[in-house]
Amino acid sequence: MVSKLNSKAASIADLKLRTKNRIPKFAYEYLVGGCNNDRAIAHNRDALDHVFLQPSYLSRTQAASLKTTALGAEYDAPFGIAPLGLSGLIWPKAAEYHAAAAKKANIPYILSTLASTSIEDAAACAGNNLWFQLYPPKDQEIRLDLMQRAQQVGCNNLVVTIDVPVAGRRPNDIKNGLSVPPKITLKSIYQTVSRPSWAMATGLNGMPQFASMQPYMSKLSNLEDVANYIRSTLKEPVNLSMLEQLRQQWPGKLIVKGVLNVADAKHCAAINVDAIIVSNHGGRQLDVACSPVEMMQEIVDSVGDKLEVFVDSGVESGVDIARYLALGANMVFSGRPYMYGVGAFGKQGANHCIDILYSELEQVMNQLGCSSPDELVKFLK
Ligand SMILES: Cc1cc2nc3c(=O)[nH]c(=O)nc-3n(C[C@H](O)[C@H](O)[C@H](O)COP(=O)(O)O)c2cc1C
């Protein structure tokens, strides 16, 4: 998995820097931002930095294999791509590039309800590696239709996000006028023309849409109506009774994303949810949120025998993936790094990001003397 792009970017930090220089400031700040004072982002970093692993040099048996299973399927690595809404704002077709890269590397790809690529187009790129993330519309007909479309394209894994009962407060997005409809100001025009490759790609592909939601909005003619529609149809917070209903409606595997406490994890186990993603949404919703690092072991101890426990938030390297695996995660997702890949290099950047994470994780495991992802828990210091 050695990429020619290594001479230009050999770490996620390198990809991030290139992305910063290639996309407009309002798009970059939408991507990197957390909420309020960005304390949850800082805390995610700090918590991961306090997880240490202890090598065992003399008892190693074999070289590391990153292969793993999740929800009954085999994957070539224990990490995957988290759902990212408004993906086309960062780079046109970003979701398609991620979907295709996930298929190539045989890792899971979760398409957001609010991605700029539709369920059908993502499935054409990701094949069996497609999982679908649902923000459940309050309109039952639309909700069922979205689920049916996911099933029709062969998607078996539905991810329901529970940690957005209200929109996160993101000062940069407010200042940048990053709303629908976007506020066109002299500042945003300057930011766009100073990033010509982004401007050209966006010019060719058009403004990003909420592609999976498009069929339900065909009668809406302007962006403001689209925004009002999305706000009103997705405003229902997910509670336990809605989850129970979704459990009955979805015949495949059900995954709940955004769990941060043991009580919620137990509720999920009690209604036969198949997996949870312990997450604070990458620090984008609650600035005083605890980190998944602090909750992982307690949650794994209480429900790990009943469902699979995945995690995301704050991963910036394969070393971080090793840390979360050592805390008991079955699969580690991340969001921003894959967008940095595409922001930096377009289509091949999606593959390159996966290559970097893969090589870094493989190196850590071999250095530790660890032969498989689920063995990493033994190396936690
Ligand atoms: C730009 C952006 C858009 C996101 N959109 C969604 C979304 O539509 N649905 C969702 O469940 N989570 C969404 N998330 C959260 C991610 O799925 C994931 O939880 C988070 O990015 C993990 O943190 P990381 O970026 O530090 O890896 C988004 C995150 C970012 C950065």
The ligand as a Gaussian input file, in Angstrom:
#p B3LYP/6-31G(d) Opt

LIG

0 1
 C      -17.945000      18.237000       8.091000
 C      -18.620000      17.202000       8.954000
 C      -19.906000      16.807000       8.643000
 C      -20.534000      15.820000       9.419000
 N      -21.798000      15.390000       9.074000
 C      -22.350000      14.366000       9.766000
 C      -23.602000      13.814000       9.343000
 O      -24.199000      14.234000       8.354000
 N      -24.119000      12.786000      10.080000
 C      -23.467000      12.279000      11.190000
 O      -23.973000      11.338000      11.821000
 N      -22.284000      12.780000      11.589000
 C      -21.709000      13.784000      10.897000
 N      -20.484000      14.261000      11.282000
 C      -19.771000      13.629000      12.401000
 C      -18.897000      12.485000      11.879000
 O      -19.680000      11.431000      11.383000
 C      -17.992000      11.934000      12.985000
 O      -18.751000      11.621000      14.117000
 C      -16.895000      12.912000      13.345000
 O      -16.382000      13.540000      12.204000
 C      -15.765000      12.169000      14.047000
 O      -14.756000      13.035000      14.404000
 P      -13.417000      13.260000      13.530000
 O      -13.805000      14.159000      12.400000
 O      -12.514000      13.909000      14.517000
 O      -12.957000      11.919000      13.051000
 C      -19.849000      15.255000      10.538000
 C      -18.549000      15.673000      10.822000
 C      -17.932000      16.633000      10.048000
 C      -16.506000      17.015000      10.379000

